[in-house]
Amino acid sequence: MDAVCLDGLLAEIRPLMLGRHLLRLRPAGRQAVVAEVSGRDNWWLWLSVTRGLPGLFLLTREEMRAAAGLASGEPEGRGRQALLLLRKHIEGARVASLTRIPGERVIAMQAGDCELVLRLSGATPALSLAREGSELASFGEGTSAWPPPAPAPEKEWSFLGPAVFREAAAGGALSRRQVLGQSPGLGPVLAAELVLDPNSFGALSERLRQPRPTLFTARPLETCSDQDLASAEDVVLLPLPLASLEARGLVAQTPGSWREATALFLSARLRGIAFAERRQQLLEGVRRESRRLRQLEAHLAQDLAGLASEDALRREGEALLAFTGTLAAGAAAVEVPDPYQPERSFRIGLDPKRSLHANADRLFEKARRMTRARGQIEARLEATRRAAEAALGRERTLLAAASLHQLVAPGAPAGGATGLDRTALGGRRYLTSGGLSLLVGRAARENQRLTFTVARPEDLWLHARDVPGAHVILRDNEGRAGPEDLREAAEVAAFFSEAKSEGKVDVHVTRRKHLRPAKGSPGRVHVGHSETLRVTPRDPEGRLRKR
């Protein structure tokens, strides 16, 4: 998002923000936060430092819910700590100012006695929280955005003239970094235009004086598939149409306002990011499985080639039975003629403790074992080759998929009307000793999906009582769960909780149908009815089979 788009957006949303309070701050994926704006308009402020999608967006409640459904993951490490501090200092604060720092793609917002600085420029955007001139927290993968850069109005595109870029290009080819060094607010796309033609700045600046929100996508947005939106280069928000983008086949659309344009841009990029991340995750799994199957196929082929010949073993056994000569006592080997080709002979190793007939029986038994082994290895080899072909087919299917709903987890059948594997939403998966599936969540949003999207009404739900922990689902559609299954599931729920170090832990046990989601943070539930099991936390790794 360049400075011209930011200025247009801020001019529109500033009257809707100033004097309002920020409420209900929550994460929106791994690298974004969202807060409700007080008032009757139901606006939500989305602040993103996601790589490829940095920005500030004002969304309606419906737009926010749709966007939140596409954002995946939870903040980790420094991001989680920053989120806690943002909630502590920003929730309930009144927005006093919202500006862009002149000459930069940096937004500063005063909320209560704190300042938020959102840096959009650079490879690693960041959101920093400061109070009384001291930084409290930084959100994002890169370096902190605090302290904010000093205002540099001399770097504004409207202040510069065409001679600046002609002079910069005089010593050789003009780079995008040089353009952004002269005017950071132009952003990478407009900077790329000047790299192509340094003399075009005069005409470009004239057009920028009458900006209008323009969204470029591979085709009209309403007809775009998720795959069409997967590349950041194919979803571009600018303050004017560009012939170079249209020459690449991108279609320009002009929403009615900057707020609407940025909301559409956010939705499109989130769709593309969710599709690209999910497809990459599944492709990595399929390719990992393909490599494993190829290695297994090679090892099985080596094992098959290394098997002794059954025919040769039987022929040696028959040669021993047909031998009429004298065998020296304690002999470890004997040379005997081939009964089918007398001109040939075999040197056969013997067990000195056995008779000739017993040694012949040993060779016949070894031949039978070789026959069985050959059949088993050939069957495994054929099954491995079929599995490898199936993995290649799944890889081709994933590469051909156009939407998130067409992506299916490796080796799993399509689930439900969407075509998604409902158990492939993440999490740990085990089998109890009775063969029932155990699904274990890893984080709050995954717990929420596991309980209210994956689990069926008759499945059993387990959770450590009165402490944070994983939601555990015990599949029990046929009512087969026995005391041992319940005990193992409860031990897992206790282990994946903050009470794992205690000797005994109380665990809720209830049917999924007795739960309903609670307001507030994802993963919280209201339990209508439950029983309690008291168990010792036990790690399932190496004890329960994995699915």
Phi and psi in degrees as a GROMACS rama.xvg file:
@    title "Ramachandran Plot"
@    xaxis  label "Phi"
@    yaxis  label "Psi"
@TYPE xy
-85.9867  174.295  ASP-2
-64.777  -32.4959  ALA-3
-66.9759  -45.1193  VAL-4
-62.9808  -42.1241  CYS-5
-61.1458  -43.4906  LEU-6
-63.1727  -41.3037  ASP-7
-63.9887  -43.179  GLY-8
-65.1721  -46.9583  LEU-9
-62.9723  -36.5495  LEU-10
-62.7256  -34.4583  ALA-11
-77.4594  -42.032  GLU-12
-92.4516  -15.1127  ILE-13
-57.4181  -45.3511  ARG-14
-62.9182  -26.1295  PRO-15
-81.9777  -15.0936  LEU-16
-105.643  -40.3761  MET-17
-63.518  134.653  LEU-18
83.3015  -7.35921  GLY-19
-92.1149  158.857  ARG-20
-98.1817  148.747  HIS-21
-95.8262  124.683  LEU-22
-127.773  161.349  LEU-23
49.8879  49.5781  ARG-24
-68.3349  134.428  LEU-25
-149.808  162.525  ARG-26
-73.7219  150.91  PRO-27
-129.341  73.0999  ALA-28
89.2873  -168.818  GLY-29
-73.9151  -29.4511  ARG-30
-131.24  37.0321  GLN-31
-153.634  153.314  ALA-32
-130.204  154.207  VAL-33
-135.832  142.907  VAL-34
-137.958  142.17  ALA-35
-76.0935  140.946  GLU-36
-99.0225  125.605  VAL-37
-62.072  156.24  SER-38
121.808  178.375  GLY-39
-89.8741  -1.8827  ARG-40
-84.421  -10.254  ASP-41
57.9273  44.0347  ASN-42
-86.7909  150.568  TRP-43
-131.023  132.975  TRP-44
-97.1488  122.142  LEU-45
-109.719  120.57  TRP-46
-114.08  117.094  LEU-47
-119.181  133.508  SER-48
-119.051  23.339  VAL-49
-64.41  132.237  THR-50
-62.5432  128.77  ARG-51
87.3765  -6.05822  GLY-52
-148.554  48.5785  LEU-53
-79.4381  147.313  PRO-54
160.736  176.733  GLY-55
-120.557  131.757  LEU-56
-137.662  137.533  PHE-57
-108.83  119.034  LEU-58
-120.974  150.643  LEU-59
-72.6251  168.517  THR-60
-59.5109  -42.1234  ARG-61
-65.9726  -41.5568  GLU-62
-64.1914  -39.4165  GLU-63
-64.7418  -44.1119  MET-64
-64.303  -40.9987  ARG-65
-64.6311  -42.128  ALA-66
-67.4727  -41.4591  ALA-67
-62.9196  -31.651  ALA-68
-69.074  -20.0919  GLY-69
-94.2385  -24.045  LEU-70
-76.3482  134.446  ALA-71
-119.732  156.941  SER-72
86.3709  174.562  GLY-73
-130.547  150.269  GLU-74
-58.3504  144.856  PRO-75
-128.353  154.632  GLU-76
56.6686  -120.511  GLY-77
-60.3306  -35.5575  ARG-78
-63.9425  -39.053  GLY-79
-65.9128  -42.0856  ARG-80
-64.8577  -40.5752  GLN-81
-62.9157  -39.3004  ALA-82
-61.5272  -42.2995  LEU-83
-61.8162  -41.3653  LEU-84
-70.5086  -36.5806  LEU-85
-61.5656  -43.6862  LEU-86
-61.7573  -41.6572  ARG-87
-64.1234  -41.531  LYS-88
-101.418  -20.7985  HIS-89
-104.523  -34.0679  ILE-90
-59.269  126.942  GLU-91
87.6983  -7.13408  GLY-92
-76.6517  147.997  ALA-93
-91.6437  132.649  ARG-94
-75.5687  118.985  VAL-95
-100.731  -29.7354  ALA-96
-154.938  153.618  SER-97
-149.702  105.168  LEU-98
-139.095  161.902  THR-99
-101.436  134.806  ARG-100
-71.2355  123.654  ILE-101
-55.0733  136.453  PRO-102
84.3975  -4.8511  GLY-103
-131.402  161.936  GLU-104
-99.1955  63.5536  ARG-105
-132.9  131.155  VAL-106
-109.394  134.26  ILE-107
-117.599  131.052  ALA-108
-128.911  127.12  MET-109
-94.6807  121.734  GLN-110
-131.236  109.993  ALA-111
63.1327  -132.733  GLY-112
-96.3019  15.9538  ASP-113
-116.948  160.288  CYS-114
-124.78  132.31  GLU-115
-105.525  131.89  LEU-116
-121.668  120.569  VAL-117
-111.377  112.779  LEU-118
-98.8456  122.128  ARG-119
-99.2052  -18.9317  LEU-120
-82.3367  162.28  SER-121
87.0843  173.3  GLY-122
-74.4046  -24.4442  ALA-123
-126.81  92.6702  THR-124
-64.2319  160.742  PRO-125
-152.902  154.658  ALA-126
-125.031  122.127  LEU-127
-120.066  144.387  SER-128
-112.356  130.175  LEU-129
-135.257  153.593  ALA-130
-142.467  129.08  ARG-131
53.0622  39.8339  GLU-132
81.4678  2.11541  GLY-133
-118.279  135.516  SER-134
-72.1972  135.351  GLU-135
-102.963  -36.9857  LEU-136
-159.348  156.496  ALA-137
-134.508  133.141  SER-138
-115.734  125.708  PHE-139
131.531  164.426  GLY-140
-80.1236  -23.6151  GLU-141
-93.8398  -163.939  GLY-142
-68.8406  158.883  THR-143
-62.1595  151.994  SER-144
-89.7149  0.940949  ALA-145
-106.75  139.298  TRP-146
-75.9211  154.966  PRO-147
-68.5271  152.727  PRO-148
-66.4476  152.997  PRO-149
-69.1489  145.838  ALA-150
-55.6479  136.354  PRO-151
-133.375  71.0653  ALA-152
-60.133  -21.8075  PRO-153
-69.7319  -11.9959  GLU-154
-97.9326  -0.0128714  LYS-155
-65.6204  141.833  GLU-156
-59.1458  -32.2589  TRP-157
-73.3132  -15.5045  SER-158
-90.4012  -28.0729  PHE-159
-82.6294  158.48  LEU-160
-116.058  166.426  GLY-161
-59.5607  -27.4467  PRO-162
-62.7449  -29.2709  ALA-163
-58.9176  -44.9557  VAL-164
-79.997  -31.7084  PHE-165
-64.2329  -41.417  ARG-166
-67.127  -39.0886  GLU-167
-63.6498  -30.8679  ALA-168
-88.8507  -4.76839  ALA-169
-65.219  -32.9027  ALA-170
-83.6583  2.19523  GLY-171
149.621  -164.895  GLY-172
-64.6149  136.491  ALA-173
-79.9097  132.31  LEU-174
-103.181  161.724  SER-175
-65.0685  -34.5843  ARG-176
-62.8971  -38.471  ARG-177
-64.071  -42.1856  GLN-178
-61.4873  -47.4193  VAL-179
-68.9888  -26.1506  LEU-180
-66.6103  -35.8938  GLY-181
-76.7487  -36.9641  GLN-182
-149.161  85.4491  SER-183
-58.1167  -27.8632  PRO-184
-68.2648  -16.3746  GLY-185
-65.6187  -28.4824  LEU-186
78.1296  164.619  GLY-187
-66.4772  -33.6296  PRO-188
-72.6789  -48.1723  VAL-189
-66.674  -33.0728  LEU-190
-63.0476  -38.2852  ALA-191
-63.2812  -32.4718  ALA-192
-62.3018  -41.7145  GLU-193
-72.8051  -27.3122  LEU-194
-62.8523  -39.491  VAL-195
-66.8716  -37.6865  LEU-196
-149.853  93.4144  ASP-197
-59.4869  -22.0874  PRO-198
-81.431  -3.31789  ASN-199
-86.7583  -1.02809  SER-200
-63.4914  -37.0644  PHE-201
-58.5145  -49.2865  GLY-202
-66.1968  -37.4798  ALA-203
-65.2618  -44.1366  LEU-204
-65.435  -33.7455  SER-205
-63.9451  -41.3502  GLU-206
-68.9156  -33.1765  ARG-207
-69.4204  -15.0276  LEU-208
-72.7516  -15.6552  ARG-209
-127.512  68.0857  GLN-210
-73.8127  154.706  PRO-211
-146.097  140.461  ARG-212
-62.3367  126.264  PRO-213
-133.6  121.745  THR-214
-108.899  124.226  LEU-215
-103.522  130.173  PHE-216
-139.208  170.39  THR-217
-64.8045  -26.7835  ALA-218
-154.461  174.211  ARG-219
-50.6205  135.597  PRO-220
-55.0303  -38.0178  LEU-221
-67.1486  -17.6168  GLU-222
-106.414  1.57951  THR-223
-72.6147  135.554  CYS-224
-84.1751  168.225  SER-225
-61.4239  -35.4588  ASP-226
-64.9719  -35.0063  GLN-227
-61.0017  -24.8942  ASP-228
-103.559  4.40143  LEU-229
-70.3918  -29.3963  ALA-230
-95.8768  131.767  SER-231
-61.7682  -26.6157  ALA-232
-71.6805  -15.3713  GLU-233
-103.025  5.72621  ASP-234
-134.045  104.906  VAL-235
-131.166  131.947  VAL-236
-108.108  124.587  LEU-237
-137.469  166.053  LEU-238
-91.1602  9.12187  PRO-239
-166.931  157.631  LEU-240
-70.5297  148.551  PRO-241
-126.709  127.546  LEU-242
-63.9092  -33.3148  ALA-243
-64.5238  -36.0343  SER-244
-72.9263  -38.2399  LEU-245
-66.329  -31.9711  GLU-246
-66.8009  -25.8969  ALA-247
-79.8027  -2.57908  ARG-248
96.8822  3.16647  GLY-249
-77.1063  148.246  LEU-250
-105.836  129.347  VAL-251
-89.3634  132.369  ALA-252
-127.434  145.198  GLN-253
-121.249  91.5467  THR-254
-60.8224  164.843  PRO-255
-75.608  -17.5364  GLY-256
-150.826  164  SER-257
-66.7526  -38.2594  TRP-258
-62.4353  -45.1083  ARG-259
-64.9577  -41.1411  GLU-260
-62.4586  -44.3893  ALA-261
-68.3229  -34.5931  THR-262
-65.5797  -41.0652  ALA-263
-65.7387  -40.1217  LEU-264
-61.334  -45.3386  PHE-265
-60.2567  -47.8404  LEU-266
-60.9899  -44.5342  SER-267
-63.9001  -44.2309  ALA-268
-68.3455  -38.2291  ARG-269
-64.0173  -39.4457  LEU-270
-60.1036  -47.4043  ARG-271
-64.7015  -42.0334  GLY-272
-65.7151  -44.6469  ILE-273
-60.3212  -42.3191  ALA-274
-65.5066  -47.5971  PHE-275
-64.5336  -42.109  ALA-276
-66.4324  -43.6114  GLU-277
-66.3401  -43.3873  ARG-278
-63.9695  -42.1851  ARG-279
-63.4263  -40.8641  GLN-280
-60.5531  -45.6078  GLN-281
-69.9534  -39.1033  LEU-282
-62.1208  -41.555  LEU-283
-61.3259  -40.7787  GLU-284
-64.9343  -44.2204  GLY-285
-65.1494  -43.3224  VAL-286
-68.7756  -35.2376  ARG-287
-63.202  -41.9833  ARG-288
-65.6713  -38.8215  GLU-289
-62.5976  -43.3434  SER-290
-62.8644  -41.6221  ARG-291
-62.5805  -41.6773  ARG-292
-68.9565  -36.988  LEU-293
-65.2657  -41.3241  ARG-294
-64.2681  -42.8912  GLN-295
-62.2998  -41.5027  LEU-296
-60.6465  -43.2819  GLU-297
-64.4601  -41.459  ALA-298
-66.8509  -40.1609  HIS-299
-65.1215  -39.7864  LEU-300
-63.199  -39.1079  ALA-301
-64.396  -42.3913  GLN-302
-62.0448  -40.1402  ASP-303
-65.3989  -42.8679  LEU-304
-67.7016  -25.5977  ALA-305
-85.9157  -4.7842  GLY-306
-70.474  140.461  LEU-307
-67.9557  151.336  ALA-308
-73.6114  124.401  SER-309
-63.3733  -40.5602  GLU-310
-61.6628  -42.1927  ASP-311
-65.5005  -38.9771  ALA-312
-65.2581  -42.7933  LEU-313
-65.4432  -38.2714  ARG-314
-65.8046  -37.2714  ARG-315
-67.0923  -40.0165  GLU-316
-62.3098  -42.0829  GLY-317
-65.5732  -34.7516  GLU-318
-65.3058  -38.8211  ALA-319
-64.7052  -41.8731  LEU-320
-65.0949  -33.3484  LEU-321
-84.7274  -8.15343  ALA-322
-70.8311  128.274  PHE-323
-113.449  2.12058  THR-324
-77.6121  -176.334  GLY-325
-96.3152  134.5  THR-326
-104.45  125.267  LEU-327
-64.0629  144.322  ALA-328
-62.9507  131.879  ALA-329
73.0723  16.3712  GLY-330
-65.8352  136.415  ALA-331
-93.0675  -9.07848  ALA-332
-158.71  161.092  ALA-333
-146.869  146.147  VAL-334
-103.304  121.408  GLU-335
-130.241  149.149  VAL-336
-74.5027  153.046  PRO-337
-74.2446  121.393  ASP-338
-64.6613  -19.6431  PRO-339
-96.1023  -25.2631  TYR-340
-135.935  87.1635  GLN-341
-58.2269  -24.5597  PRO-342
-70.0035  -15.3974  GLU-343
-100.254  160.69  ARG-344
-142.7  160.206  SER-345
-116.891  143.997  PHE-346
-105.965  113.794  ARG-347
-114.77  128.355  ILE-348
-71.1322  143.844  GLY-349
-124.623  156.431  LEU-350
-91.9367  110.921  ASP-351
-58.2106  -22.8657  PRO-352
-82.7009  -5.65398  LYS-353
-112.051  158.272  ARG-354
-78.0187  172.729  SER-355
-59.6016  -43.8711  LEU-356
-63.888  -39.6569  HIS-357
-65.8414  -38.6252  ALA-358
-66.0548  -36.6424  ASN-359
-64.4063  -42.9874  ALA-360
-60.6217  -36.8667  ASP-361
-62.5353  -40.0831  ARG-362
-68.0369  -40.0763  LEU-363
-64.7468  -40.4627  PHE-364
-65.2559  -39.5397  GLU-365
-63.9258  -37.6755  LYS-366
-63.1552  -41.3225  ALA-367
-63.596  -39.867  ARG-368
-64.5043  -39.7627  ARG-369
-63.4411  -38.9109  MET-370
-63.3659  -45.9753  THR-371
-63.3592  -45.1472  ARG-372
-62.7429  -41.2645  ALA-373
-61.5241  -43.2032  ARG-374
-63.2446  -42.9329  GLY-375
-65.2429  -44.3539  GLN-376
-66.4246  -41.3694  ILE-377
-62.5855  -39.7554  GLU-378
-64.7108  -43.9808  ALA-379
-64.8267  -39.2282  ARG-380
-63.6636  -43.0406  LEU-381
-65.1563  -42.7969  GLU-382
-63.7091  -38.7171  ALA-383
-65.5949  -41.0186  THR-384
-64.5278  -40.5717  ARG-385
-63.9947  -41.6383  ARG-386
-63.6013  -38.6646  ALA-387
-64.924  -41.1447  ALA-388
-64.0052  -40.1284  GLU-389
-64.4695  -38.7079  ALA-390
-63.9488  -40.6998  ALA-391
-63.4177  -38.2797  LEU-392
-64.3075  -40.4346  GLY-393
-66.0062  -36.1889  ARG-394
-63.1121  -43.6192  GLU-395
-63.1638  -38.4881  ARG-396
-63.6311  -43.4572  THR-397
-63.9336  -40.6656  LEU-398
-67.8168  -27.1292  LEU-399
-88.9195  -10.058  ALA-400
-63.2089  142.432  ALA-401
-111.766  -14.5186  ALA-402
-140.07  161.828  SER-403
-60.2425  -35.6439  LEU-404
-70.5606  -16.1118  HIS-405
-89.5707  -5.15444  GLN-406
-85.0641  124.975  LEU-407
-120.921  139.324  VAL-408
-61.4268  147.215  ALA-409
-55.6103  129.536  PRO-410
74.98  5.65751  GLY-411
-113.805  145.265  ALA-412
-72.1424  156.057  PRO-413
-62.1641  142.697  ALA-414
-117.216  129.224  GLY-415
67.8115  -170.676  GLY-416
-72.2487  -22.305  ALA-417
-81.7973  -17.0893  THR-418
84.1183  1.55832  GLY-419
-89.0759  143.712  LEU-420
-75.6916  114.198  ASP-421
-68.9694  -23.3902  ARG-422
-90.4121  -0.18306  THR-423
-100.03  23.6692  ALA-424
-82.2207  7.08145  LEU-425
115.098  -175.978  GLY-426
92.7993  170.754  GLY-427
-92.3353  149.613  ARG-428
-136.52  130.058  ARG-429
-134.855  171.217  TYR-430
-119.427  134.027  LEU-431
-71.9363  169.572  THR-432
-62.5741  -22.6916  SER-433
-86.4244  1.33998  GLY-434
88.4697  9.04233  GLY-435
-87.9153  147.555  LEU-436
-78.4248  137.481  SER-437
-116.533  123.272  LEU-438
-111.975  130.1  LEU-439
-125.968  122.826  VAL-440
-73.5105  160.744  GLY-441
-113.709  -23.7858  ARG-442
-153.439  175.499  ALA-443
-59.3757  -49.1175  ALA-444
-67.7461  -35.5703  ARG-445
-68.9458  -37.8908  GLU-446
-57.839  -43.2053  ASN-447
-61.7311  -46.8202  GLN-448
-65.4037  -41.9113  ARG-449
-60.7177  -44.7175  LEU-450
-77.1976  -42.3828  THR-451
-107.637  -0.884787  PHE-452
-120.861  -43.7317  THR-453
-85.6261  -47.1267  VAL-454
-66.4289  145.713  ALA-455
-97.9366  160.676  ARG-456
-54.3977  -36.1535  PRO-457
-89.9537  -3.49922  GLU-458
-66.1775  152.446  ASP-459
-91.1024  136.682  LEU-460
-113.114  132.436  TRP-461
-130.71  143.733  LEU-462
-159.151  136.957  HIS-463
-58.2856  135.688  ALA-464
-77.9248  129.637  ARG-465
66.7767  15.0251  ASP-466
-137.684  152.113  VAL-467
-62.952  144.625  PRO-468
-178.192  -178.207  GLY-469
-77.8722  146.419  ALA-470
-79.3737  133.402  HIS-471
-119.565  127.133  VAL-472
-110.748  124.756  ILE-473
-105.023  110.256  LEU-474
-64.0857  124.818  ARG-475
-150.632  49.479  ASP-476
-64.2481  -29.04  ASN-477
-97.5267  5.60041  GLU-478
67.8363  31.0116  GLY-479
-93.6083  -5.02232  ARG-480
-64.1695  123.753  ALA-481
-104.347  178.493  GLY-482
-56.6594  -36.2587  PRO-483
-68.1596  -41.0748  GLU-484
-61.0853  -45.0608  ASP-485
-63.5836  -41.7345  LEU-486
-63.3256  -44.5011  ARG-487
-63.7812  -41.7007  GLU-488
-64.2128  -39.9866  ALA-489
-66.639  -37.9066  ALA-490
-62.9961  -37.9392  GLU-491
-67.1007  -44.883  VAL-492
-60.7718  -39.133  ALA-493
-67.7038  -39.0367  ALA-494
-66.6172  -40.2656  PHE-495
-91.3549  50.0636  PHE-496
-140.954  171.848  SER-497
-76.1587  -1.62085  GLU-498
-100.727  14.909  ALA-499
-62.1963  -23.7936  LYS-500
-85.3118  -4.98038  SER-501
-83.6566  157.557  GLU-502
-69.6115  -43.3973  GLY-503
-132.623  142.713  LYS-504
-134.177  136.012  VAL-505
-83.679  134.809  ASP-506
-127.128  128.638  VAL-507
-65.4614  139.287  HIS-508
-134.568  122.693  VAL-509
-156.094  166.153  THR-510
-76.8592  147.075  ARG-511
-56.4134  -30.7661  ARG-512
-67.3713  -14.4699  LYS-513
-91.4693  9.31004  HIS-514
-112.139  152.104  LEU-515
-143.922  149.084  ARG-516
-67.1057  142.961  PRO-517
-96.3212  152.661  ALA-518
-70.4117  154.731  LYS-519
107.297  -138.598  GLY-520
-66.662  145.969  SER-521
-60.3217  147.884  PRO-522
93.9495  -11.7774  GLY-523
-82.6324  142.167  ARG-524
-136.291  157.133  VAL-525
-102.34  126.965  HIS-526
-101.374  114.285  VAL-527
-76.3632  -33.3825  GLY-528
-159.84  134.32  HIS-529
-157.021  161.921  SER-530
-112.163  170.251  GLU-531
-125.792  131.112  THR-532
-111.768  136.279  LEU-533
-105.357  115.762  ARG-534
-135.986  167.982  VAL-535
-94.0255  127.871  THR-536
-59.44  132.779  PRO-537
-139.009  132.722  ARG-538
-70.005  125.764  ASP-539
-75.8565  -16.8025  PRO-540
-62.3969  127.66  GLU-541
78.5117  -4.79355  GLY-542
-113.08  -45.6508  ARG-543
-103.187  147.078  LEU-544
-70.514  145.741  ARG-545
-90.3606  148.529  LYS-546
